[in-house]
Amino acid sequence: MPTIDPTRTALIAIHLQHDIVGADGAFAPFFRAEVERTGVLDTSARVLTGARRAGAKIVYTRVAFQPGHPDLVANSPLLGMVAANNCLVDGTPGAALVESAAPAATDAIVTHTRITGFHASALDVVLRASGIDTVAFAGVATNISVEGTARTASELGYRTIVLSDACSAGSEAAHQASLESLSLLAEVSTADDFLSALTGESEAERA
């Protein structure tokens, strides 16, 4: 992978929230088995730490709703499940970021109410205000929120990178199919290759 300028790069961590990736979260029946099998939370934590240390901007996108979900438009089965499970309520533990992905004071957090991160949110404004032209993605789920947000980033003209081992989906098949589609719209990289391009150091040198 060509060298990446960390001062113009953001690592976007998508939906690393208890209700989505946690062992007891509302969506655990869908995502937790693959989260555990792939070790995606550990990989995400490692790439967040490395990118932050290299000077890249860290942005978290989180989906959360007001109590009673008055701001939820449940026009898809997935959003309908949010209402049915009374989950992802802002201010509750379920909507909070998992401890392994705890943000630093310098990180940005963008909250939204749709499946993907750019729609009706401040994400594009936050990125452009920081001079960002390259975005890399980690999080869950690869074939839903990660893919949707990465597709929009590509359409908006950002250099777009998807970190294959820092993302997971409901199944390995769904994850791989999503990466295959995204490879025509974005660069697909491992977390280690991304960090090497960001820092100019090999994995051994960073260790």
N, C-alpha and C positions, 0 to 999 in steps of 0.2 A: 504494500500500500504506500502511495506517495506520502511524503511528510505533510503533517497537518499543523497549521498554526494555532496553538491553543488560545491565543488572544482573540481569535475570530470563530471559535468553536464552542458549541454548547452540547453537553450531554444531557439528554432529556430522559428522565426516569418516569415511566408511565405506570400509574395505578399500583404502586407498591404499598397497598393499604390492607389493613387487617381483614376487612370483609372480603377482599378479593384474593389475597395470597396467603392469608393466615390459616393456621390449622383448624381453627374453630370459626372461620369467617362464613358469611352467608353463601359465598360462592365456592367454598372449599370442595363440595362434591364435584365441581366442574374442573377446578384448576389445581387443587392442592397436590394430587398424586404426581403430576408432572413437575410442579414446583420442587417437590422433594426429590424426585428421580434425577432431575437435571442439575440440582444445586444452584438454581438460578438466583436465589437470594444472596448466596455467598459470592457468586460471580458479579452480581450487580453491586454489592457493597464494595468489592475490590476495585471495580472499574470506576465507581464514584469517587473513592478515595484517591486513586491514581490520577484521574482527570482533574480533580480539585487541586491536587498537589502540583500538577503541571501548569495550572493557571487557566484551565478551561472554565467556562461558566456552567454551573450546575442548575438545572431547572427540573422541578418535580411537577408533574400534572396529576391532579387528584380529582376524582368525581365525587361530589357531595351535594346533598339536598337539604333544604330546610325541614324542620320537624313537620310531619304530616305530608311531606312531599308536594307542596303546592307548586313548586317550580319544576316538577317532573312531567315531561310529555312522554307518556308510555306508548309510543307508536311502534315499538319493536318488541319481540318476545323478551329480549335481554333486559330492556328497561322495565317491562312489565313485571319481571321477576324482582326488580328492586323494590317496587311498591308492595308486591305480595309478601316479600320477606322483611319489609320495614327496615331496610338496611341502608348503609351509606348516608346516615344522617349526620350533618355537620355538627361537630362538637362531641360526637360519641367515639368510643374507642374503635369501633368498626371502621369509621371513616379516616382514622388517623394513620399516618405512615408507620410501617413496621420499624421496630427499633434498629434493625440492621441497616436500614436506609435512612437513619436520622439525618436531617439536614443540618448544615452549618449555618452560622449567622449570615454568611455572604451568599447563600444559595437563594434562588427564587422559587416560590411555590405558586402555581397557577391552579385555581379551582374552577371547575366547569361542570355543566349539567348534561352534557351529551356524551356520546360514545368516544368521540375523538377530541384531541386537545385543542385544536385551533378554532373550532366552531364556537362563536359567541363567547370568546374568552380573550384574555390579554396576551396570549402566548406570542403571537407575531409581533406585537408592540414591544414586549419585553426583549425579544431576540434582536429586533432591529435597533432598539435603543442602545443595545450593548455592542453594536457593530458586528453581529454574528452573521456569517454566511455559510457556515458548516454546522450541521446538526447530526448527532449520533443518538440512537435510541436503544434503551433497555427497558424491560418491564413485561407486563402481562396484559392482555394475551396477544401473542404474536399475530394471529390471524384476525384480530378484532381491533382493539384500540391502538396497538403498535402499528399495524399495517395501515389503518385508516389515517393516523396522524402522520406517518412517514409519507404516504401518498400525497397528502396535502402539502407537506414540506417540499416535496419534489416539484409539485405544481407551482409553488410559490417561488421557486428558483434557488432554494437552498441546496448546497451539496449535502446529500442525504446518505447516512450510513446506518445500517441496522446491525446490531451486535448479536450474532446468531446464538451465542452461548449465554448471553445475558437476557434472553427472552425465552418465554415458554408459552405453550397454548394448552388447550384441554387434552390434546393428544399429540404424540410425536408426528403422526401423519398430517395433522392440521398445521403444525409448526413448519414442517418441511415444505408443504404445499405453499404456504404463505411466503416463505423465503424464496421459493422458486419464482413466484410472481413478482416479488419485490426486487429480485435481481435484475429485472428489466427497467426498474425505476430508480434504484438506489444501489449503493455499494453494500455488499454483505460481507462482514468481517467478524473475526473473533475479537473478544475483549482484549486479549494480549496483543494482537496485531494492531489494533486501534491505539492502545497505550504506547506501543513502540513508535508508531507514526507520530503520536502526539508529543512524545518526550525525546525522540531520537535515541532512545536506549533500548537494548534488547531486554527480554524478560529476565535473563540472568543478571544483567546490570541493575535492573530495578529491584531485584530481590535483596 
